[in-house]
Amino acid sequence: MRCPCRKKSETLSYEECCGPLHAGTMAASTAEALMRSRYAAFAMKDAAYLLATWHPSTRPARIDFTPGQEWLLLRIVAASTVGDKATVEFIARSRVGNATGALHEVSRFVREGGRWLYVDGDLK
């Protein structure tokens, strides 16, 4: 199966890409890798992974998925890292029924104890 974080033209499988991160056998080496794995977790409705990779200072008590939402495409617009802080700008396209939408966000990440965590983001 192609990894949800990749374009349809890319052949990288879930087992080669986000699978090891979701299974906890590997940690994201960059904030962009964490962003991709979190997108894949949203696509697969993996609330446990999303909560585990969310910084404790901003982590919600639970994740509420939109019923019937299908994530269609992730596009990384820009990524930048300075020391243990990073930002990733992305556009994620989704569909609920016949309605399509896009989430455009600049996400902030921090690395603590060698592990990248999502902090928060600004919608564009």
Secondary structure by P-SEA (a helix, b strand, c coil): ccccccccccccccccccccccccccccccaaaaaaaaaaaaaacaaaaaaaaccccccccccccccccccccccccccccccccccccbbbbbbcccbbbbbbbbbbbbbcccbbbbcccccc
